[in-house]
Amino acid sequence: MSKILVSPVEAFPGTITLPDRLTLHQVAVWEKSVSLARRLPPGDAQVWEVALPALAEIVIDWSVEGVDKSPTADNFPYFPYAEACLFTRWVREEVSKLNMRETVIPKVSNPPLVDGSTVEQPPTN
């Protein structure tokens, strides 16, 4: 199954398709991308070069006017700048939501181990 999302950015009409669940590889690529992007100054074009390979790894289908079916740094639109930023931010936010949904771990106190015993959890403050 997959999730089809409609672009809210007028300059980039169309849809993207995301998987219902991320694979371990996709999560690793995404987390590395986010970590690298955080080290760059806001507004730096290198953020796009860092994020785009991760987005391309996760987005199943790009059916968006003005965006190549297989986007790379060489063909991804940088202009109109404001709209391109909005579009890229929207895609990143949607992928982040998908990743957060997958990585939220429920709190369990003293979870049982395979043998039925439990391990004391350190106190949380």
Secondary structure as UniProt FT lines:
FT   STRAND          2..6
FT   TURN            10..11
FT   STRAND          14..19
FT   HELIX           24..38
FT   TURN            42..43
FT   HELIX           46..58
FT   STRAND          61..64
FT   TURN            65..66
FT   TURN            73..75
FT   HELIX           81..103
FT   TURN            114..115
//
